[in-house]
Amino acid sequence: MAIAERNNGAFSERGVLRLARAAYSENPSFVIEPRKTVLLVIDMQDEFVKPHWTPFWVPQATQIVKRVRRLIDYCRNKEIPVIFTAFAKTHYNLDRPKMGAFMPNRYTNQTGADPPYFRDGRIWRELSPRDGEIVIHKPSYGAFFDTPLESILKNLEKDTVIICGTLTNFCCGTTARQAYERGLKVIVGSDVTATDDTELHRAELKTLRKGFAMVVTSHQIIKKLDEKQR
């Protein structure tokens, strides 16, 4: 890591900025234990993945499906639990944050007042959960907000979450922050997350790496898990 310059005990502006920028490229140094790990597949549902179906389609989410599938298959083969989330209609939408309806990402000019989307929380067919795998229907961005995810992880005795899915800077990033605040080790797959703006994808990954999570490729995730299982 870079070292900030000090003159007479004071840090220079140039030095602290260099230190701050360097930290965006660092990764945390915690150890990954496969037996303590789960894979969270965030919101890889029809509304975001199915091409041309909704104004919420994230083309990059469609592009990462094969890599996400490989990571899912790897975790299944290694008996690492896979948990899916989907943004869906829960409790008649009364559990959603009240200000959500006012956010510009609702695209009300495209969908109308009561769009048919985000009701069933159906996972994209190429990534369909198996029998016995948990699907959490959530009312907002983060997978821990008003869901049983924290209790599930405690009952499974897991302390590490691998995050893949969409959108990087909304549901994935919020989930990573929530997991970090709950004392969990967080790993975010840089090539198995996607959003609607490439620049914001990169920016979010840099922010997560600096303060919340280990950010590595899916290949690196598999390599780290394999190393611990030898």
KEBADREN-158236 format. One record per atom (N, C-alpha, C, O, CB): x negated, y negated, z. Coordinates in steps of 0.05 Angstrom, whole numbers, padded with zeros to 5 digits, always signed. Glycine has a CB too. Layout:
REM residues N
XYZ;...
This chain:
REM residues 230
-00017+00024+00000;+00000+00000+00000;-00017-00025+00000;-00039-00025+00012;+00019+00000+00024;-00008-00046-00013;-00023-00071-00014;-00024-00083+00014;-00007-00078+00031;-00009-00090-00033;-00045-00099+00018;-00049-00112+00044;-00046-00142+00039;-00059-00153+00022;-00076-00105+00057;-00029-00155+00055;-00025-00184+00052;-00050-00199+00061;-00063-00191+00081;+00000-00193+00067;-00056-00220+00047;-00079-00237+00055;-00072-00253+00079;-00050-00263+00082;-00087-00255+00032;-00092-00256+00097;-00089-00272+00121;-00111-00292+00124;-00134-00286+00120;-00087-00254+00146;-00103-00316+00130;-00123-00338+00135;-00117-00349+00162;-00096-00360+00167;-00121-00360+00113;-00137-00346+00180;-00134-00355+00208;-00109-00344+00221;-00095-00358+00236;-00133-00386+00208;-00103-00318+00215;-00080-00305+00228;-00053-00310+00214;-00033-00299+00223;-00078-00314+00256;-00053-00327+00193;-00028-00332+00179;-00027-00318+00152;-00048-00314+00140;-00024-00363+00174;-00003-00309+00144;+00000-00295+00119;+00005-00316+00097;+00022-00334+00100;+00023-00274+00120;-00008-00313+00074;-00003-00331+00052;+00022-00323+00037;+00030-00300+00038;-00028-00332+00033;+00034-00342+00023;+00058-00336+00007;+00051-00315-00015;+00066-00296-00019;+00069-00361-00006;+00029-00319-00028;+00020-00300-00049;+00016-00272-00037;+00023-00252-00050;-00005-00310-00063;+00004-00271-00014;-00001-00246-00001;+00024-00230+00006;+00026-00206+00001;-00018-00249+00023;+00044-00244+00018;+00068-00230+00027;+00085-00222+00003;+00098-00201+00003;+00084-00247+00046;+00084-00238-00019;+00099-00230-00042;+00087-00206-00056;+00101-00188-00065;+00100-00254-00062;+00060-00205-00056;+00047-00182-00067;+00053-00157-00051;+00057-00135-00062;+00016-00187-00069;+00053-00160-00024;+00059-00138-00007;+00088-00128-00011;+00093-00104-00013;+00056-00146+00023;+00107-00147-00014;+00135-00140-00018;+00139-00125-00045;+00153-00105-00046;+00152-00165-00017;+00126-00135-00066;+00129-00123-00092;+00117-00095-00092;+00129-00076-00104;+00116-00140-00114;+00095-00092-00079;+00082-00065-00079;+00099-00045-00065;+00099-00021-00073;+00055-00067-00065;+00114-00053-00045;+00131-00034-00030;+00153-00023-00047;+00164-00001-00040;+00143-00048-00005;+00162-00037-00068;+00183-00026-00085;+00173-00002-00101;+00189+00013-00112;+00192-00048-00104;+00147+00003-00102;+00136+00026-00117;+00128+00048-00099;+00120+00070-00108;+00112+00017-00133;+00130+00044-00072;+00123+00065-00053;+00146+00084-00048;+00170+00076-00052;+00114+00052-00026;+00141+00109-00041;+00161+00128-00032;+00157+00135-00003;+00134+00136+00006;+00161+00153-00051;+00178+00141+00012;+00174+00150+00039;+00159+00177+00039;+00158+00191+00019;+00201+00153+00054;+00149+00184+00062;+00131+00207+00063;+00143+00231+00078;+00128+00249+00087;+00105+00200+00076;+00169+00231+00082;+00181+00253+00098;+00179+00280+00082;+00177+00280+00058;+00210+00247+00105;+00180+00301+00097;+00179+00328+00086;+00207+00339+00080;+00225+00335+00096;+00163+00347+00105;+00210+00352+00057;+00236+00363+00050;+00237+00393+00058;+00220+00408+00050;+00242+00360+00019;+00256+00400+00074;+00260+00428+00082;+00285+00439+00067;+00307+00430+00074;+00263+00430+00113;+00282+00457+00048;+00305+00468+00033;+00328+00478+00051;+00351+00474+00044;+00296+00490+00015;+00321+00491+00073;+00342+00503+00090;+00358+00481+00104;+00379+00487+00116;+00330+00522+00110;+00348+00456+00104;+00362+00434+00117;+00375+00415+00097;+00382+00392+00105;+00343+00420+00136;+00376+00423+00072;+00383+00405+00050;+00409+00412+00037;+00417+00435+00035;+00361+00405+00030;+00424+00391+00028;+00448+00395+00011;+00445+00377-00013;+00431+00357-00013;+00474+00388+00027;+00458+00385-00034;+00460+00369-00059;+00487+00355-00059;+00508+00369-00058;+00455+00386-00084;+00487+00329-00062;+00512+00314-00065;+00515+00305-00094;+00498+00291-00105;+00513+00289-00046;+00536+00314-00107;+00542+00307-00135;+00563+00286-00134;+00587+00292-00129;+00551+00332-00152;+00556+00261-00139;+00573+00238-00134;+00589+00230-00159;+00578+00221-00179;+00557+00214-00124;+00615+00234-00157;+00634+00223-00176;+00629+00229-00206;+00634+00213-00223;+00635+00193-00173;+00620+00253-00211;+00617+00262-00239;+00644+00273-00248;+00647+00296-00254;+00595+00284-00242;+00663+00255-00250;+00691+00261-00255;+00699+00251-00283;+00685+00235-00295;+00709+00250-00234;+00722+00260-00292;+00731+00253-00319;+00730+00223-00325;+00722+00215-00346;+00758+00264-00324;+00739+00207-00306;+00742+00179-00310;+00715+00166-00318;+00715+00147-00334;+00753+00165-00286;+00693+00176-00307;+00667+00165-00313;+00651+00180-00334;+00634+00168-00348;+00651+00165-00288;+00657+00206-00338;+00641+00223-00355;+00653+00230-00382;+00639+00232-00402;+00634+00249-00341;+00680+00233-00383;+00693+00241-00408;+00691+00218-00428;+00702+00196-00423;+00723+00248-00402;+00678+00223-00451;+00674+00201-00470;+00700+00189-00481;+00719+00203-00488;+00658+00211-00493;+00701+00162-00481;+00722+00146-00494;+00749+00148-00481;+00769+00139-00492;+00724+00155-00523;+00750+00160-00457;+00777+00165-00445;+00787+00141-00429;+00811+00135-00430;+00775+00189-00427;+00769+00127-00415;+00778+00105-00398;+00758+00081-00402;+00736+00085-00412;+00779+00113-00368;+00766+00057-00394;+00747+00035-00395;+00726+00038-00374;+00707+00022-00373;+00762+00009-00391;+00728+00057-00356;+00708+00062-00335;+00687+00082-00344;+00669+00089-00328;+00722+00072-00310;+00689+00092-00368;+00669+00111-00379;+00641+00100-00376;+00636+00076-00383;+00675+00118-00408;+00623+00116-00366;+00594+00108-00363;+00579+00126-00383;+00573+00149-00376;+00584+00112-00333;+00572+00116-00406;+00559+00133-00426;+00534+00147-00415;+00528+00170-00422;+00551+00117-00450;+00518+00133-00398;+00495+00146-00387;+00502+00169-00369;+00486+00188-00367;+00478+00125-00371;+00525+00168-00356;+00534+00191-00340;+00538+00216-00357;+00532+00238-00349;+00560+00184-00324;+00549+00212-00381;+00553+00234-00399;+00525+00245-00407;+00522+00270-00410;+00569+00226-00424;+00506+00228-00411;+00480+00236-00421;+00464+00252-00400;+00446+00267-00407;+00464+00211-00429;+00470+00248-00374;+00455+00262-00353;+00468+00289-00345;+00457+00303-00328;+00452+00245-00329;+00490+00296-00357;+00505+00320-00349;+00487+00345-00349;+00487+00360-00330;+00529+00325-00367;+00472+00349-00370;+00455+00374-00372;+00435+00375-00350;+00430+00396-00338;+00442+00375-00399;+00422+00352-00344;+00403+00352-00322;+00416+00356-00295;+00405+00370-00278;+00387+00325-00322;+00439+00344-00291;+00454+00349-00266;+00461+00378-00264;+00459+00390-00242;+00480+00331-00265;+00470+00390-00285;+00477+00418-00285;+00453+00436-00278;+00456+00455-00262;+00489+00427-00312;+00430+00429-00289;+00406+00445-00282;+00400+00443-00252;+00392+00462-00239;+00382+00435-00298;+00403+00419-00241;+00398+00415-00212;+00418+00430-00195;+00411+00442-00175;+00398+00385-00205;+00443+00429-00204;+00464+00445-00190;+00458+00474-00190;+00459+00488-00170;+00492+00439-00202;+00451+00485-00214;+00446+00513-00217;+00421+00521-00200;+00421+00542-00187;+00440+00520-00246;+00401+00504-00199;+00378+00510-00183;+00386+00512-00154;+00378+00531-00140;+00356+00488-00187;+00401+00492-00144;+00409+00493-00115;+00426+00517-00109;+00423+00529-00088;+00424+00467-00108;+00444+00524-00127;+00461+00548-00122;+00443+00573-00120;+00447+00589-00102;+00482+00551-00145;+00424+00575-00138;+00407+00598-00137;+00390+00600-00112;+00382+00622-00103;+00388+00598-00162;+00384+00576-00101;+00367+00575-00076;+00385+00574-00051;+00374+00570-00029;+00349+00551-00077;+00411+00577-00054;+00430+00576-00032;+00429+00549-00017;+00432+00548+00007;+00424+00599-00012;+00424+00528-00032;+00427+00501-00022;+00455+00492-00028;+00463+00491-00051;+00405+00481-00035;+00471+00485-00007;+00499+00478-00012;+00502+00454-00031;+00486+00435-00031;+00512+00471+00014;+00522+00456-00049;+00529+00435-00067;+00556+00424-00059;+00576+00438-00057;+00529+00445-00097;+00556+00398-00054;+00581+00384-00047;+00587+00363-00068;+00570+00347-00075;+00578+00371-00018;+00612+00363-00077;+00620+00344-00098;+00637+00322-00085;+00651+00327-00065;+00636+00358-00120;+00636+00298-00096;+00655+00277-00088;+00669+00267-00113;+00659+00269-00135;+00640+00254-00073;+00692+00256-00109;+00707+00243-00131;+00724+00220-00119;+00736+00223-00097;+00725+00264-00146;+00725+00198-00133;+00742+00176-00126;+00770+00184-00134;+00775+00189-00158;+00733+00149-00140;+00789+00185-00116;+00815+00196-00122;+00837+00182-00105;+00830+00166-00087;+00816+00226-00117;+00861+00188-00111;+00884+00177-00095;+00886+00193-00069;+00894+00217-00070;+00910+00178-00112;+00881+00180-00047;+00883+00193-00021;+00901+00176-00003;+00899+00151-00004;+00855+00197-00008;+00918+00189+00012;+00936+00175+00031;+00951+00152+00018;+00953+00130+00029;+00919+00165+00054;+00961+00157-00006;+00977+00138-00021;+00961+00112-00026;+00973+00090-00028;+01003+00132-00006;+00935+00114-00027;+00917+00091-00031;+00916+00072-00007;+00904+00050-00009;+00925+00076-00056;+00928+00079+00015;+00929+00061+00038;+00902+00062+00053;+00898+00045+00071;+00951+00069+00057;+00884+00080+00047;+00858+00081+00060;+00837+00067+00044;+00813+00067+00052;+00850+00109+00065;+00844+00055+00021;+00824+00040+00006;+00818+00013+00018;+00836+00001+00029;+00834+00037-00024;+00794+00003+00015;+00788-00024+00025;+00807-00044+00012;+00812-00044-00012;+00759-00032+00018;+00818-00061+00028;+00840-00079+00019;+00832-00098-00003;+00848-00105-00020;+00851-00094+00042;+00807-00106-00003;+00798-00126-00023;+00790-00113-00050;+00783-00127-00069;+00774-00141-00012;+00791-00086-00051;+00783-00073-00076;+00799-00082-00100;+00788-00084-00122;+00786-00044-00073;+00825-00087-00096;+00842-00095-00119;+00834-00121-00131;+00841-00127-00154;+00871-00096-00109;+00818-00137-00117;+00810-00163-00127;+00783-00163-00141;+00774-00183-00152;+00809-00183-00104;+00770-00140-00141;+00743-00138-00153;+00745-00137-00183;+00763-00124-00194;+00728-00114-00142;+00726-00150-00197;+00727-00149-00227;+00722-00122-00239;+00728-00118-00263;+00707-00169-00238;+00712-00103-00224;+00707-00077-00236;+00732-00060-00237;+00731-00037-00246;+00686-00062-00220;+00755-00071-00230;+00780-00056-00232;+00792-00058-00261;+00809-00042-00268;+00800-00067-00212;+00783-00077-00277;+00791-00079-00305;+00821-00080-00308;+00832-00066-00325;+00779-00057-00321;+00834-00095-00291;+00864-00095-00292;+00875-00105-00319;+00897-00098-00326;+00875-00113-00269;+00859-00121-00333;+00869-00131-00359;+00869-00108-00380;+00881-00111-00401;+00852-00154-00369;+00854-00086-00374;+00853-00063-00392;+00871-00040-00383;+00880-00024-00399;+00824-00053-00394;+00876-00038-00357;+00890-00015-00347;+00919-00020-00337;+00935-00002-00334;+00875-00004-00324;+00925-00046-00333;+00952-00052-00322;+00952-00049-00292;+00932-00043-00280;+00973-00033-00334;+00975-00054-00280;+00978-00055-00251;+00975-00027-00238;+00965-00025-00215;+01004-00068-00243;+00984-00007-00251;+00984+00020-00239;+00972+00040-00259;+00987+00056-00271;+01012+00029-00230;+00946+00040-00264;+00934+00057-00283;+00935+00087-00275;+00937+00092-00251;+00904+00050-00288;+00935+00105-00294;+00937+00133-00288;+00911+00146-00279;+00909+00170-00274;+00948+00148-00312;+00890+00130-00278;+00863+00140-00272;+00858+00142-00242;+00872+00130-00226;+00842+00123-00285;+00838+00157-00235;+00829+00160-00207;+00851+00169-00188;+00854+00159-00166;+00818+00133-00197;+00866+00189-00197;+00887+00200-00180;+00880+00229-00172;+00882+00236-00148;+00914+00200-00195;+00872+00245-00191;+00867+00274-00185;+00839+00280-00176;+00834+00300-00163;+00874+00290-00209;+00820+00263-00184;+00792+00268-00177;+00781+00294-00189;+00770+00311-00175;+00789+00270-00147;+00786+00297-00215;+00778+00321-00229;+00749+00320-00238;+00741+00301-00253;+00796+00327-00253;+00732+00339-00229;+00704+00339-00237;+00702+00347-00266;+00716+00365-00275;+00688+00359-00218;+00683+00335-00280;+00679+00340-00308;+00674+00370-00312;+00659+00383-00297;+00655+00324-00319;+00686+00382-00333;+00688+00411-00337;+00661+00425-00338;+00659+00448-00329;+00703+00416-00362;+00640+00412-00347;+00614+00424-00349;+00600+00427-00321;+00580+00440-00318;+00596+00409-00368;+00612+00413-00302;+00600+00414-00275;+00620+00424-00254;+00617+00419-00230;+00591+00385-00267;+00640+00439-00263;+00662+00448-00246;+00651+00461-00220;+00634+00479-00222;+00680+00466-00261;+00662+00454-00197;+00655+00467-00172;+00663+00496-00173;+00683+00504-00185;+00667+00453-00148;+00647+00513-00159;+00654+00541-00156;+00673+00544-00132;+00676+00526-00116;+00629+00558-00152;+00686+00567-00131;+00702+00573-00108;+00685+00572-00083;+00662+00583-00083;+00716+00601-00111;+00695+00559-00063;+00680+00557-00038;+00663+00532-00036;+00652+00527-00014;+00663+00581-00035;+00660+00517-00058;+00644+00492-00057;+00663+00469-00050;+00686+00468-00059;+00630+00487-00083;+00653+00451-00033;+00669+00429-00023;+00671+00407-00043;+00651+00399-00055;+00658+00419+00004;+00696+00397-00046;+00700+00372-00062;+00713+00352-00043;+00735+00357-00032;+00719+00378-00087;+00700+00330-00039;+00710+00309-00022;+00723+00287-00039;+00709+00275-00055;+00688+00297-00004;+00748+00282-00034;+00762+00260-00047;+00759+00235-00030;+00768+00235-00007;+00792+00266-00053;+00747+00215-00040;+00740+00191-00024;+00755+00167-00034;+00762+00165-00057;+00710+00186-00024;+00761+00147-00016;+00776+00124-00023;+00759+00100-00032;+00771+00080-00041;+00793+00116-00001;+00733+00102-00029;+00716+00079-00036;+00689+00088-00047;+00686+00111-00054;+00713+00060-00012;+00670+00070-00048;+00644+00076-00060;+00629+00098-00045;+00622+00118-00056;+00628+00051-00062;+00624+00093-00019;+00607+00111-00004;+00621+00137+00003;+00644+00137+00010;+00598+00098+00021;+00606+00159+00002;+00617+00185+00008;+00622+00190+00037;+00635+00210+00045;+00599+00207-00003;+00612+00172+00055;+00616+00176+00083;+00640+00159+00094;+00649+00164+00116;+00591+00168+00098;+00649+00140+00078;+00670+00122+00087;+00697+00137+00089;+00708+00145+00068;+00672+00098+00069;+00708+00140+00113;+00734+00153+00117;+00736+00180+00104;+00757+00188+00093;+00756+00135+00106;+00714+00196+00106;+00714+00224+00096;+00702+00241+00118;+00689+00231+00136;+00699+00226+00069;+00705+00268+00116;+00693+00286+00135;+00664+00293+00129;+00653+00312+00141;+00709+00310+00137;+00650+00279+00111;+00624+00288+00102;+00604+00289+00125;+00589+00309+00127;+00613+00269+00081;+00604+00270+00143;+00584+00271+00164;+00589+00295+00182;+00569+00308+00190;+00586+00245+00181;+00614+00301+00188;+00619+00325+00205;+00612+00350+00190;+00601+00369+00203;+00649+00326+00212;+00616+00351+00164;+00609+00375+00149;+00579+00380+00150;+00570+00402+00154;+00618+00372+00119;+00563+00359+00146;+00534+00362+00147;+00524+00370+00175;+00506+00386+00177;+00521+00335+00139;+00537+00360+00195;+00529+00368+00222;+00536+00397+00227;+00520+00412+00239;+00544+00350+00243;+00559+00406+00218;+00567+00434+00222;+00549+00453+00205;+00545+00476+00213;+00596+00438+00214;+00539+00443+00183;+00521+00459+00166;+00492+00457+00176;+00475+00472+00167;+00522+00450+00137;+00488+00440+00196;+00461+00435+00207;+00441+00426+00186;+00419+00437+00183;+00451+00461+00221;+00450+00407+00170;+00433+00395+00149;+00425+00367+00157;+00441+00352+00169;+00448+00395+00122;+00400+00360+00150;+00391+00333+00156;+00380+00318+00131;+00369+00297+00133;+00369+00334+00177;+00383+00330+00108;+00373+00319+00083;+00394+00321+00061;+00406+00341+00057;+00347+00334+00074;+00397+00299+00046;+00416+00299+00024;+00401+00291-00002;+00386+00271-00002;+00440+00279+00029;+00406+00306-00023;+00397+00299-00050;+00421+00287-00064;+00442+00298-00064;+00385+00324-00065;+00417+00263-00076;+00439+00249-00088;+00435+00248-00118;+00414+00240-00128;+00442+00221-00077;+00456+00257-00133;+00457+00254-00162;+00485+00245-00169;+00503+00247-00153;+00449+00280-00177;+00488+00234-00193;+00515+00226-00202;+00517+00198-00211;+00497+00187-00222;+00535+00230-00179;+00540+00186-00208;+00546+00159-00218;+00565+00144-00199;+00582+00157-00186;+00557+00161-00247;+00564+00118-00198;+00546+00100-00211;+00522+00094-00192;+00526+00092-00168;+00560+00074-00219;+00499+00092-00204;+00475+00088-00187;+00477+00066-00167;+00471+00070-00143;+00451+00083-00205;+00486+00043-00176;+00486+00019-00159;+00513+00015-00144;+00516-00006-00132;+00480-00005-00175;+00531+00034-00146;+00555+00032-00130;+00558+00056-00112;+00550+00055-00089;+00580+00030-00149;+00570+00078-00122;+00575+00101-00105;+00550+00115-00096;+00548+00124-00073;+00594+00120-00119;+00531+00119-00114;+00506+00132-00106;+00490+00116-00086;+00481+00126-00066;+00489+00139-00131;+00487+00090-00093;+00471+00073-00075;+00484+00069-00048;+00471+00068-00028;+00467+00047-00088;+00511+00065-00048;+00525+00062-00023;+00522+00087-00006;+00518+00085+00018;+00554+00055-00027;+00526+00110-00018;+00523+00136-00004;+00495+00139+00008;+00491+00148+00030;+00530+00159-00022;+00475+00131-00008;+00447+00133+00002;+00443+00115+00026;+00430+00124+00045;+00427+00125-00021;+00454+00091+00025;+00451+00073+00048;+00465+00084+00073;+00455+00084+00095;+00462+00046+00041;+00489+00094+00069;+00505+00106+00091;+00491+00130+00103;+00490+00133+00128;+00533+00114+00082;+00479+00146+00086;+00464+00170+00096;+00440+00161+00112;+00434+00172+00134;+00456+00188+00073;+00425+00142+00102;+00402+00131+00116;+00410+00120+00143;+00396+00126+00163;+00389+00108+00099;+00432+00106+00145;+00440+00094+00170;+00450+00115+00190;+00452+00110+00214;+00463+00074+00165;+00455+00139+00180;+00463+00161+00198;+00439+00179+00205;+00442+00201+00216;+00485+00178+00184;+00415+00170+00199;+00391+00184+00206;+00384+00207+00189;+00367+00224+00196;+00394+00194+00234;+00395+00209+00165;+00390+00231+00146;+00366+00224+00128;+00361+00200+00122;+00414+00238+00130;+00352+00244+00120;+00332+00241+00098;+00347+00239+00072;+00365+00256+00067;+00311+00264+00098;+00340+00220+00055;+00355+00216+00031;+00336+00218+00007;+00315+00205+00007;+00369+00188+00031;+00344+00233-00013;+00329+00236-00038;+00348+00229-00061;+00370+00240-00063;+00317+00265-00042;+00340+00211-00078;+00356+00203-00101;+00342+00211-00126;+00318+00204-00130;+00362+00172-00101;+00356+00225-00144;+00345+00233-00169;+00346+00211-00190;+00367+00202-00197;+00360+00258-00180;+00323+00202-00198;+00322+00179-00216;+00333+00185-00244;+00344+00167-00257;+00294+00169-00219;+00331+00210-00253;+00341+00217-00280;+00367+00233-00279;+00376+00243-00299;+00320+00233-00294;+00378+00235-00255;+00404+00248-00252;+00424+00230-00238;+00444+00238-00227;+00402+00275-00236;+00419+00204-00240;+00438+00183-00233;+00441+00165-00257;+00422+00162-00273;+00429+00168-00207;+00463+00151-00258;+00469+00135-00281;+00488+00112-00274;+00505+00115-00257;+00480+00151-00305;+00485+00090-00288;+00504+00068-00285;+00509+00055-00312;+00500+00064-00333;+00493+00047-00264;+00524+00032-00311;+00533+00020-00336;+00514-00002-00346;+00520-00016-00365;+00560+00008-00332;+00491-00005-00333;+00471-00025-00341;+00443-00015-00334;+00437-00011-00310;+00477-00053-00327;+00427-00010-00354;+00401+00002-00350;+00384-00014-00331;+00370-00003-00314;+00387+00006-00376;+00385-00041-00334;+00369-00058-00316;+00377-00055-00287;+00360-00054-00269;+00371-00087-00325;+00403-00053-00282;+00412-00050-00255;+00407-00022-00244;+00403-00019-00220;+00442-00056-00254;+00406-00002-00261;+00398+00024-00253;+00369+00024-00242;+00364+00034-00220;+00400+00044-00276;+00352+00012-00257;+00324+00010-00248;+00321-00007-00223;+00306+00000-00204;+00306-00002-00270;+00336-00029-00222;+00334-00047-00198;+00344-00033-00173;+00332-00035-00152;+00350-00072-00203;+00366-00018-00176;+00377-00004-00153;+00358+00018-00143;+00355+00021-00119;+00404+00008-00159;+00346+00032-00161;+00327+00053-00153;+00303+00041-00138;+00293+00053-00119;+00317+00069-00177;+00294+00018-00147;+00272+00004-00134;+00280-00004-00106;+00264-00001-00087;+00262-00020-00150;+00304-00014-00103;+00313-00023-00076;+00316+00001-00058;+00307+00000-00035;+00340-00037-00078;+00328+00023-00068;+00331+00047-00052;+00304+00058-00043;+00300+00066-00020;+00347+00068-00067;+00285+00058-00062;+00258+00069-00056;+00244+00052-00034;+00231+00064-00017;+00241+00069-00081;+00248+00027-00034;+00234+00009-00015;+00246+00013+00014;+00231+00011+00033;+00236-00019-00023;+00272+00017+00016;+00283+00016+00043;+00301+00039+00052;+00309+00039+00075;+00298-00008+00045;+00308+00057+00033;+00329+00077+00041;+00323+00106+00033;+00333+00124+00047;+00354+00069+00028;+00308+00110+00012;+00307+00138+00001;+00281+00143-00013;+00267+00125-00022;+00331+00142-00017;+00276+00169-00016;+00255+00178-00035;+00268+00179-00062;+00289+00192-00066;+00244+00207-00026;+00256+00167-00082;+00267+00166-00109;+00247+00180-00128;+00225+00171-00132;+00271+00137-00118;+00256+00203-00138;+00239+00220-00155;+00257+00232-00177;+00281+00231-00176;+00224+00242-00139;+00244+00244-00197;+00259+00257-00219;+00270+00283-00209;+00262+00294-00189;+00241+00261-00244;+00289+00294-00224;+00300+00320-00217;+00279+00342-00219;+00279+00361-00203;+00324+00327-00236;+00260+00340-00237;+00238+00359-00239;+00221+00358-00213;+00213+00378-00203;+00220+00353-00264;+00216+00334-00204;+00200+00331-00179;+00215+00341-00155;+00203+00353-00137;+00193+00302-00175;+00241+00338-00155;+00258+00348-00133;+00255+00379-00132;+00250+00390-00111;+00287+00340-00136;+00258+00391-00155;+00256+00421-00156;+00228+00430-00148;+00225+00450-00134;+00263+00431-00184;+00208+00415-00157;+00180+00423-00151;+00176+00421-00120;+00163+00439-00109;+00161+00405-00165;+00186+00400-00108;+00182+00397-00079;+00197+00419-00064;+00186+00429-00044;+00192+00369-00069;+00221+00426-00073;+00236+00447-00060;+00222+00474-00063;+00220+00491-00045;+00264+00449-00071;+00211+00479-00087;+00197+00504-00093;+00172+00506-00075;+00166+00528-00065;+00189+00506-00122;+00158+00485-00072;+00133+00485-00056;+00139+00493-00027;+00123+00507-00015;+00120+00458-00057;+00161+00485-00016;+00168+00491+00011;+00178+00519+00015;+00178+00530+00037;+00189+00471+00022;+00187+00532-00007;+00199+00558-00005;+00178+00580-00011;+00185+00604-00010;+00222+00561-00024;+00154+00573-00017;+00133+00593-00023;+00122+00604+00003;+00104+00621+00003;+00110+00581-00040;
